[in-house]
């Protein structure tokens, strides 16, 4: 039986915060400090205080099959999964499939083939639509397209090639009612997803597979890699997207990281990240986390 796979390895809290949620799923405590990673920079990383994590299996069935590198968002009270690898993390195993679920357990194929298969793309909800930007295709070439959909089933190509050109392994967020893209060492913004303005460039050495997120009305850029063996453990912040300063933690936080996710726990106002490259053979969901202040 094929199994749904979801990239999960360890968690750490970057700012004061905690989360707690009751679920009907059976839970088990996972000691991620004892887990071994496939590569050092993908290993479990923790701040000074240990972060505890309980996870429950949602589904372990033959639905989407084996996958990785997909992007997921919530739109219209549904979870959407777009693109990524299928049946092996290598070229040319990219996908153009769009999957949808109303509960995280039952998934249906919404559409496929409306845009090029890809990985290393970004997927963001903005102005009531999903926005799919860039990535690399099955020939490992960077893409320069922007696609949008109001419902996940019908996708349209933005009429113009974006000013930032071909991009992959970038980050996209919504900030101050605009769509922001961070690519290598540039920040671009758009009020409509079509016309783009350069906000800043050459902020710091170019980096890929960073995570850009918004917390307390500020942008936070976390981690990343050069693609030549250097992995960053830096956190940069900005209140406008143009001017950036490096956050100086009061205690050690993590080693250099890339290819991870950062999420906001809105209920208890905390910034945390789920980090890693190791593939686990089930869909998991965080139900409780500790704190690890900077």
N, C-alpha and C positions, 0 to 999 in steps of 0.2 A: 504493500500500500504506500502510495506517495504521501509525504507529510508536509504540511505547511511549515515554512521556516521563517523565523523572525530573528533579526540580529539583536542579540541581547548579551551583555557580558558582565558589566558591573555598573555601579552608580556612585556618584559623589555629589555632594551639595556644594555649590559655589557661594551661595549666600544663605543667610539664616532662613530656615524654612523647614517645614515638615508636612507630611501628608498622611491621611488615614482614610480608608474607604472600606465599607463593609460589602462583601460579595458572597454570593451563594456557592461559588466554586470552591472546591477543596484547595487548601493552601498548604504549602510546605516552606519552611525557612531554608534559604539557600545561602551558604557562607561563601560569598564571592571572593573573599580574601584568600581562600584556599584553592581557588580555581587557577589553572595554568592556561596561559594564552598560547596561541600558535606563534605569535611574534611579540617581542617585548613591548613595543609601542601600542599594542592592542590589548594589553593586559588589564586586569582590574586596577583601578586607581582610586585612591581615597584621600580625603583631606586629613587633617590632624586627628579628627574624631572619626571613629568607625561609623559607617553608614549601614544600618540594618535594612534588609529588604525581604519582603515576603511576596511570593509570586504564585499565581494560580494558572493552571492550564485551561485555556478556553476551548481549544479544538485541536484535534490530531487526526484529520481525515483527508481523503483525497478530494481536494477542491481545486485550488490554484496549482497544485503540484509543487515541485521544488523551485524556490525563487530566492533572490537576494538583490540588493541594490535598488529595489522599488521605492517609490515615494508615496506617502500616504497623507491625506488631509480629510477633514470633515466638512461636508457641504450638504445642506438640506437634510440634516439629521441622519446622514448616512456617511459611512467610511468609504473612501475611495483609494484604490491602489493603482498606480500607473507605472508602466515600464519596468525596467530592471532586467536582471539576468533570469533565465530559466534553464534548468537542467545543467547547471555548471557555471561557475564564476569565471568565464572566459569568453573571448570573442569567437564566433559570432552568435552568441547565445542571448543577445538582447531581445527584448519583447516590446511590442506596441500595445499590449493588452491593457484594458481598463476593467478593473474588478470593483464590485460594489457590495456592501453589507450594511444591514440596518442594526446589527447587534455584535459584530466582530466574530461570530461563530459560523454563520451561514453566508456564503459568498456566491455571487453570480457574475458571469462574464457580461459586462455592459457593452463593450465594443472592442474591436481590434483593427489594425491596418489603416486607421485614419491619418496617422502620422508615422514617420520613420521609427523603427525600433531603436531604443536608446537606453543608455545608462549614464550616470553622472549628471543627470538633469536636475532641475528643481521644479517643485509643484507647490503652488501657493494659492490660497483663497483671497481674492481681492475684488471688490465691487460686485459681490454676488456671483462671481465666476471662479472657476479653477484656471490657473495660468501655468502652462507647461513651457519651460524655457531651456533651450540648449541641450547639452549632453554630447555623448559620442555614439556614433552609429555602428552598424555591424562591421564596417571596415576600419573601425577605431579612428574615424575622422570626427573632429568637432563640428557641431551643428550651430547654426546662427538663426534658428527659427523661434518664434513665439506663437504658441497655440493657446486658445481659450475656449471654455465651455461653460454654459450656464447650468447644465444638467448632467454632465458626465457622459452622455450618450452621443451628443452632437458636438464636434470640434471644428473650429475655424482657425485658419492661419491669419495672424496679424498681417496687414497689408504691406508693411515695410520691413526691410531687414533692420534689426535694432542697431543703434549706433555703436554698441559695444562689440558687435561682430560675433565671431565664433567663440563660444564659451562652453566649458564643462567643468565639473567638480567645483561649482560655485555655490553661493548661498543666496536665498531670496527671502525677504520678510516684508510685512506691511508696517510702515512707520509714518506717523503723522498724516494718515490718509493718502499715502503714496506707496507705490511698489518700489522697493529698493533691492538692488542686485550688487553683491560683492563678488568680484572676480579678480583673482591674482592679487593685485594691489590697487584696484580701482573700486569706487562706489558710484553707482548710477541710480537715478530715480526717475519715476514716471507717474503721472497722474491718471494715465489711461491705458498703460501697458503697451502703447504703440510708439509714442514720442519719448525719447530718453535724454536725460541731461546728466552730464558728468559732474558729480559733487566733489570728489577728491581723488587724487592719484598719488602714487609713490609715497604712501603713508609709511610703509615699512617694506622689507623684502617680500617679493611675491610669494604667495602660498595658496595651496589648494586644499580641498576637503576640510575647510574650516566650518564652524557653525556660527551663524549670525542669528541673534535672538533679541527680543525687546523685553526689558524688565524695568519697572518703575520709570517709564517714559525715557529710557535710555537704550541705545543700541549696545550690545555686547558681542564682540567678535572673539571666538575662543579657538585655540589650537590651530591645527593645520600642518601641512607638510610642503616641502619644496619639490618633491618628486625625485630628488637625488639623494635621499637618505637622511635629511634633516627634518625633525619633528618638533613642533613648537608647543610649549606649555604656557604660552602667553595669553592674557586676557586684555583686550582693548575696549575702551568705551567711548561713546560719543552721544551728545544730546541733539545733534543736528545732521549727522552723516558726513559733515565736512571736516570738522575738527576732532581729532582723536588723541586720547592719552592712554598710556598703559596703566592698568590697575596694579597696584602694589599690595599683594596679600600680606596679612599679618602672620601667616604661617604657611608652611609648604602645602601645596594643593595636589599637583599631579605631575607626572612625567609628560614628555612630548606626546601628543595624541593627534589622530586624524581619523576621518571616516566614522564619525559618531553622531549622536543626536543630543540636542539640548531642549528641555521642555520646561514650561512654567506650570507650577502647581498653583493654579489660581485660587483654590479654596483656602490655602494657608499661606499664600504669597511666598513662594520659594523658588529659586532657580536651581535646577538640577540637571544632570546629564546622564544619559544611558550611553555607555561607551563600549565599542568593541567590534571585532571582525569575526569572532567565532560564531558559528551558526548553530542555533538550538532548534531541535526538531518539533517545536510546538509554538503556537501563538501564546505569549505570556502577557500578563498585565500587572503593573505595579499596584500594590494595595496598601503598602505602608513604607514610609522611609524615615530615616533619622535626620539629624542636622549636623552640619559641619561648617561653621562660620569661617569666613575669610578673616 
